């Protein structure tokens, strides 16, 4: 009886050992030139048995099965496998069916018996798809034009190739991270403006670095990591929110008139140069916020901080998280008025003076008349918002006879207001406009797309 019991226990123990154990829940990141950044849990996949270099049988997860649910942005790619200590192996994407992930002491390791041994990356952190072809997606850089560099390509630029090996018809490259890759290494400009996914904006004066962390392109400055670089404006060092500090400084010794010319772009200032009297010269180029839309831009102008910091990151009417220029001026005992169109874009610390549209549907003439009347009160700060150029841009495109007429109309208003005001006059646009064709092939305008035409605007200060 005892012998039978011992044998039975042995059989049951042997059977239990033959059952496949449940995989641990361990994650890694798939990123780069794919439709959607992915955090992958290995526990969600079925394991398979394969032969290692020495013909031993191992249990693992075929990498090609994991990538079945990943949509790449190109049909020709590399795959870059990176460990937590940032050592990377790059292989042909088409060879991933020969690559396996195995679990060893809670870590995810690569086994690839048909590849060179350098592919055997241990403790993987992320896997990056790198398009071999140029694709219209990735990091946006605004310089002489708007460029797109795929995120996979950017990651590859942050690493140095240190080895190239071949085995059984497959090639693999070893990469290690480069030290201190500056933004200017990418843009060839010493001054750059960094835009993050969270809508923060950081000025780089050749004093920060690009790094790849947590599957994202990041910016590191003064030992602080800013995650998720969305875009870069190269060669500029001024952003819309700098206008807040120019107003604040001017108020210490002068009266200030701030005129917001909604939708007026550097492109229009250049294109209509011969027709303009005041707005054709004397300006610098500045960068808008992202998204380059009126609510978000206005909030940054009035608060002096990025959309991330003031909390207004989309079209919504609400108060910013920080105080605005009106609040500051009032705290200094200044007389202040805010002249708006027919509705509020954000909730400010003072009530704006609203103006109804005229018979043509525009508020500009009434805004002008309200501003001219307000100037009789000997104000210390008057903020005036003309909307018509943006409205025309949307309807007819920024380069059109209608846009030209509206620009000249508003410039005449500005000239008259400037002549009637004894103090500092600051003129700024919130965004520009991109020309596109609608379904009827008619030119229209749009903005908020991080292109040079909607992100770069002229800035004027007359003292």
Secondary structure, 3 states (H helix, E strand, C coil): CHHHHHHHHHHHHHHHHHCCCCCCCCEEEEEECECCCEEEEHHHCCCEEEECCCCCEEEEEEHHHHHHHCCECCCCEEEEEEECCCCEEEEEHHHHHHCEEEEECCEEEEECCCCCHHHCCCCEEEEEEEECCCCCCCEEEECCCEEEECHHHHHHHCEEEEEEEEECCEEEEEEEECCCCEHHHHHCCCCEEEEECCCCEEEECCCCEEEEECCEEEEEECCEEECCEEEEEECCCCECCHHHHHHHHHHCCCCEEEEEECCCCHHHHHHCCCCCCCCCCCEEEEECCCCCCHHHHHHHHHHCCCHHHHCCCCCCCCECCCCCHHHHHHHCCCCEEEECCCCCCCECCCCCECCCCCCCCCCHHHHHHHHHHHHHHCCCEEEEEECHHHHHHHHHCCCCHHHHHHHHHHHHHHHHHHHHCCCEEEEECCCCCEEEECCCCCEEEECCCCCHHHHEEEEEEEC
